[in-house]
Amino acid sequence: MAAETKKYITSDELKKHNKREDLWLSIQGKVYNVTDWAKQHPGGEVPLMNMAGEDVTDAFIAFHPGSAWKHLDRFFTGYHLQDFHVSEMSRDYRNLANHIAKSGLFENKGHGTIYYLCLVSVLLAACFYGVLRCDDFSIHMLSGAVLGFVWMQVAYLGHDSGHYCMMMNPRFNKVAQILTGNCLTGISIAWWKWTHNAHHIACNSLDYDPDLQHLPMLAVSTSLFKSLTSQFYGRKLEFDSVARFFISYQHLTYYPVMCVARVNLYLQTFLLLLSNRKVPDRALNILGIMVFWTWFPLLVASLPNWTERVLFVLASFCVCSIQHIQFTLNHFAANVYIGPPKSSEWLEKQTKGTIDISCPSWMDWFFGGLQFQLEHHLFPRLPRCQLRKISPIVEELCKKHNLPYRSLSFFEANKWTLRTLRAAALEARDFTVVPKNLLWEAVNTHG
C-alpha cells in the first residue's frame, strides 16, 4: 500500500487562520485547528489567541512538558508546515527542555510545599492569637505584619499550584489553588490564571502583557504615552492629563502605590468574577472569595477600635508590598516591545524581558523561586526547588546566543526600576517631546 502523500501549507497561509473563529497553530511542523478547543483550554483562550497563526513549538514545550502531546492528534488538520525551520537557538532550548524532562526534574517537586504549609499554618495561628488573645497595641501591629508575611508565602504557594508545580494530582492541585488563592488571600486564582498566562506568553509586550498596563498610575515606557490599545483588555490605555500627572511623579509614588496595590487585586478579582466573561470554576472561585471576606473582616473587627483596625490592615499591606515590589523588579527595568509575541523568538523575548534577583540559597524561601525569573519563564512547570540547579545551564545558553542574563541584587534591581520610572516620569513632564522621543525609545528598547 502506497504511503499517504503529505499535504503542506506555507507560514503565510497559516497566518491567515489567526482569528477566534478560525484559529490554527503549528507545533513541530504539524498544523492543528484549535478553534473549538480554545474556550476549553486550561490556560485560557488568550495565550492561544496571542500566537494564532504561528508555529508555537517553543511555547508549547515550555508549558506542556508532560503528557499534553498525546492530546494533539484530534486537532491535526492533515497539513504540515512547508517552510518549517528550527533555528539553532530554538534547537538548543528544546534540547535543554528535553534534558530537564529526562532528568525527572519536572516531576521531582521536593518537600518544600510541606515545609511552607507548616510555616504558613504556624504564622497564621500566631497572627490570630495575637489579635484575639492579646490586648497590647504593639502585638496587634506585629500580628498585622505577620499576616502580610503569611500572604507573601501563600502567594508563592498559589503561584506554584497555578503552574501545577505543587501537587502531582490535578484535583489536589485545584484544591490547593482555591485554598491558597481565594480562601487565604482573597485573590481569585481564576483572575490570576487569566492574567498570568497572558503575561508569560507575551512577556513585556506593552500592548499584550497585562503586567505592564498600569495607566494612569505607572508607565515603564514612553510608548505608553501614545495611548496604545490593550490587546488583553480590549480597550485603549489612555494617556490623558490625569495619567500625565501621576506618571510625572511615579518614581516618588512607586513605593506608596505598592503598599496599596493589593486593593487593586481585590477589585480586579470582583470585576472578573462578576463579569459576563467565561470564568472556569466561577462558583468555586466565588465560594473561596466568600471564605476570605468572612474570616478577614471578622479578624479585623476583633480589634478594639477603628484606629487599630486601620493600622492593622496597613501593616499587613505594607509588609506584603515587598512581594508586589519584587514582581515589578523582575520586569519593569527590562526590555519592552510593541506587538504580539512570536514563538520563533521565544528564548529571545523571555531573556530580554526578565531580570533575576540574586540571593544566597538560604534566602530562596523568601523570594519563593521568583528570583530565578528567567528560568521560571523558560520552564514555567519546573518546581521552584529545581530552578537554582538549572540556572548555570541557562546562563551558558544565553552566553552562547549573545542573549542577556541579568541577575541583580535586590538593591540593584530597585535602583534599575526607579531609574526606569524616573526617566519616563521626566519625559511625561516635557510637553515638547511627549508622546514621542526617539532617544528615549532607543535607550528603553535596546539598552
Salt bridges, closest charged atoms under 4 A:
ASP22 OD2 - HIS17 ND1 2.84
GLU45 OE2 - ARG20 NE 2.81
ASP58 OD1 - ARG94 NE 2.61
GLU88 OE2 - LYS400 NZ 3.72
ASP92 OD2 - LYS400 NZ 2.83
ASP92 OD2 - HIS401 NE2 2.68
ASP160 OD2 - ARG384 NH2 2.73
ASP209 OD2 - HIS199 ND1 2.97
ASP211 OD2 - HIS199 ND1 3.51
ASP281 OD2 - LYS174 NZ 3.18
GLU308 OE1 - HIS140 ND1 2.55
GLU345 OE1 - LYS349 NZ 3.73
GLU348 OE2 - LYS352 NZ 2.95
ASP364 OD1 - ARG388 NH2 2.73
GLU396 OE2 - LYS399 NZ 4.00
